[in-house]
């Protein structure tokens, strides 16, 4: 109980939040690292997974290759990156512990490790989301004379978005929580508060850092869940009464799911 009271005291102390190395600066740093790593993983993984889902080919291989990342601990990858000699064309930023602007020490190594960690849920959910679009929706789209690209953009993608966003939501929270391990190699983020607190036997400080990480994870989860609900085409069509083709196809998709 005393440790929790010490943690609350640390959280209430303005000096804990302000100044260089304060929790506010480290929180923003970890958010920046998390969002950048997630965006990089989305740019790399989502187009491939969505298109393979549309084609119905290569998905098994893509998912299994991406899932290799689940078997490799992120900390192990980070340790390998940090221990490596920097490549000349990266100006000493990667691999290694180069200080990179707002991303801090070992910023690029942390970003790459976290981006690889984010790929499996993104690729798996995106591929499955497109493949699970009901066949009658695809047939209706083809019957309207849509090309393959139009079918993907106007019929498959709107129905797939909620499940795709589910993968993004999962990856976001996982990357945020995992980003704290960067402190073990003197990297950026709130993990520094946790490791410093326990190293100095200032357990209140360490627990305070953990509380902030958990609280932000909950906020990110709620925000991502709200975005996921807003992307549901059936909800959106019902709410706005849209008569566009994508809304009509969404209604067909809902009927297909209900019939199944």
C-alpha positions in Angstrom: 0.0 0.0 0.0 2.9 2.3 0.8 4.3 1.9 -2.7 1.0 2.8 -4.3 0.9 6.0 -2.1 4.4 6.8 -3.2 3.4 6.3 -6.8 0.4 8.7 -6.4 2.7 11.2 -4.7 5.0 11.0 -7.7 2.2 11.5 -10.1 0.9 14.5 -8.2 4.3 16.1 -8.1 4.5 18.7 -11.0 8.3 18.3 -11.1 7.8 14.6 -12.1 6.1 15.8 -15.3 8.0 18.9 -16.3 11.6 19.6 -17.5 14.0 17.6 -19.5 13.4 13.9 -19.0 10.1 14.5 -17.3 7.2 12.1 -17.7 5.3 14.5 -20.1 8.3 14.6 -22.4 8.8 10.9 -22.3 5.1 10.3 -22.8 5.1 12.4 -26.0 8.2 10.7 -27.1 6.7 7.2 -26.7 3.5 8.3 -28.4 5.6 9.6 -31.4 7.5 6.3 -31.5 4.4 4.2 -31.3 2.4 6.1 -34.0 5.4 6.3 -36.3 6.1 2.6 -36.0 2.4 1.7 -36.5 2.2 4.0 -39.6 5.3 2.4 -41.1 3.9 -1.1 -40.5 0.5 0.0 -42.1 2.2 1.4 -45.2 4.2 -1.8 -45.7 1.7 -4.4 -44.6 -1.8 -3.3 -45.4 -1.6 -2.7 -49.2 -0.1 -6.2 -49.7 -2.5 -8.0 -47.4 -5.6 -6.2 -48.8 -4.7 -6.9 -52.4 -3.8 -10.5 -51.7 -7.2 -10.9 -50.0 -8.8 -9.4 -53.0 -7.0 -11.8 -55.3 -7.5 -14.8 -53.0 -3.9 -15.9 -53.6 -0.7 -15.9 -51.5 -2.4 -15.1 -48.3 -1.3 -18.2 -46.5 2.3 -17.5 -47.3 2.0 -13.8 -46.4 0.3 -14.6 -43.1 2.8 -17.2 -42.1 5.8 -15.1 -43.0 4.4 -12.2 -41.0 3.6 -14.5 -38.1 7.3 -15.4 -37.8 7.5 -12.1 -36.1 5.3 -13.4 -33.2 8.0 -16.0 -32.5 10.8 -13.6 -32.3 10.8 -11.5 -29.1 10.8 -7.8 -29.8 13.4 -7.2 -27.2 15.8 -9.7 -28.9 15.4 -7.8 -32.2 16.0 -4.5 -30.5 19.1 -5.8 -28.7 20.4 -7.0 -32.1 19.7 -3.7 -33.8 21.3 -1.7 -31.0 24.4 -3.9 -30.9 25.0 -3.6 -34.7 27.4 -1.3 -36.4 25.6 1.6 -38.2 25.3 1.5 -41.9 27.0 4.4 -43.6 24.0 5.5 -45.7 21.9 6.0 -42.5 24.3 8.6 -41.1 24.9 6.5 -38.0 21.2 6.3 -37.2 20.6 2.5 -37.8 21.5 0.1 -36.6 23.0 1.2 -33.3 22.1 3.7 -30.7 22.2 6.9 -32.7 20.3 9.8 -31.3 17.6 10.8 -33.9 15.8 14.1 -33.0 12.5 13.6 -31.2 12.8 9.8 -31.2 15.8 10.0 -28.9 18.6 7.5 -28.4 18.3 4.3 -30.4 15.2 5.9 -32.0 15.4 4.2 -35.4 16.3 0.8 -33.9 13.3 1.1 -31.7 11.1 2.1 -34.6 12.1 -0.8 -36.8 11.7 -3.4 -34.0 8.3 -2.1 -33.2 7.2 -1.8 -36.8 8.1 -5.5 -37.4 6.2 -6.4 -34.2 3.1 -4.6 -35.5 3.0 -6.4 -38.9 1.4 -9.8 -37.9 -1.9 -8.5 -36.6 -2.2 -5.9 -39.4 -1.5 -8.4 -42.2 -3.6 -11.2 -40.7 -6.7 -9.1 -40.1 -6.5 -7.3 -43.4 -6.2 -10.5 -45.4 -9.0 -12.2 -43.5 -11.2 -9.2 -43.6 -11.3 -9.1 -47.4 -11.6 -12.8 -47.8 -14.6 -12.9 -45.5 -16.6 -10.5 -47.7 -19.7 -12.6 -48.6 -19.6 -14.0 -52.2 -23.0 -12.6 -53.0 -21.6 -9.1 -52.5 -18.8 -9.8 -55.0 -21.4 -11.2 -57.4 -23.6 -8.1 -57.0 -20.6 -5.9 -57.6 -19.7 -7.8 -60.8 -23.3 -7.7 -61.9 -23.2 -3.9 -61.7 -20.3 -4.0 -64.2 -17.6 -3.0 -61.7 -13.9 -3.7 -62.6 -11.7 -5.6 -60.2 -10.4 -2.3 -58.7 -13.9 -0.9 -58.4 -15.1 -4.1 -56.8 -12.3 -3.9 -54.2 -12.7 -0.2 -53.5 -16.5 0.1 -53.5 -17.6 -3.3 -52.3 -14.9 -5.3 -50.5 -13.0 -2.5 -48.7 -16.0 -0.8 -47.0 -17.1 -4.2 -45.6 -13.5 -5.2 -44.6 -12.7 -1.9 -42.9 -14.0 -2.8 -39.4 -11.9 -6.0 -39.2 -8.9 -4.2 -40.7 -9.3 -1.5 -38.0 -9.5 -4.3 -35.4 -6.0 -5.3 -36.5 -4.8 -1.7 -36.3 -6.4 -1.3 -32.9 -4.7 -4.4 -31.6 -1.3 -3.4 -33.1 -1.6 0.1 -31.6 -2.1 -1.0 -28.0 0.5 -3.8 -28.3 3.1 -1.4 -29.8 2.4 1.2 -27.2 2.8 -1.2 -24.3 5.9 -2.9 -25.9 7.6 0.4 -26.6 8.5 0.6 -22.9 11.2 -2.0 -23.3 13.3 0.5 -25.3 14.4 1.8 -22.0 16.4 -1.4 -21.4 18.8 -0.3 -24.2 18.6 3.4 -23.2 15.9 4.0 -25.8 13.1 6.5 -25.7 9.8 6.5 -23.8 8.2 6.0 -20.4 10.1 2.8 -19.8 12.9 5.0 -18.5 10.8 6.1 -15.6 10.0 2.5 -14.8 13.5 1.1 -15.1 15.1 4.1 -13.3 12.6 3.8 -10.4 13.3 0.1 -9.9 17.1 0.5 -10.4 17.2 3.2 -7.7 14.8 1.2 -5.5 12.4 4.2 -5.9 9.5 1.8 -6.4 6.9 4.5 -6.2 8.5 6.2 -9.3 8.6 2.9 -11.2 4.9 2.1 -10.4 3.9 5.6 -11.4 5.5 5.1 -14.8 3.6 1.8 -15.2 0.3 3.5 -14.2 0.8 6.1 -16.9 1.6 3.5 -19.5 -1.5 1.5 -18.5 -3.8 4.6 -18.5 -2.6 5.7 -21.9 -3.1 2.2 -23.3 -6.7 2.3 -22.1 -7.3 5.7 -23.7 -5.8 4.5 -27.0 -7.9 1.3 -26.9 -11.1 3.4 -26.4 -10.2 5.9 -29.2 -9.4 3.1 -31.6 -12.6 1.3 -30.7 -14.6 4.5 -31.5 -12.8 4.8 -34.9 -13.5 1.1 -35.6 -17.2 1.6 -34.9 -17.3 4.7 -37.1 -15.8 2.8 -40.1 -18.6 0.2 -40.0 -20.3 0.8 -43.4 -23.6 -0.8 -42.3 -23.8 1.5 -39.3 -22.8 4.5 -41.4 -25.3 3.7 -44.2 -28.1 3.2 -41.7 -27.2 6.5 -39.8 -26.9 8.7 -42.9 -29.3 7.0 -45.2 -26.8 7.1 -48.1 -27.9 5.6 -51.4 -24.5 5.2 -52.9 -23.3 1.9 -54.3 -21.0 1.2 -51.4 -23.9 1.6 -49.0 -26.1 -0.7 -51.1 -23.4 -3.3 -51.2 -22.9 -3.0 -47.4 -26.6 -3.8 -47.0 -26.2 -6.8 -49.2 -23.2 -7.8 -47.0 -25.3 -7.5 -43.9 -28.0 -9.7 -45.4 -25.4 -12.2 -46.5 -24.0 -12.4 -42.9 -27.5 -12.8 -41.5 -28.4 -15.6 -44.0 -25.2 -17.4 -43.0 
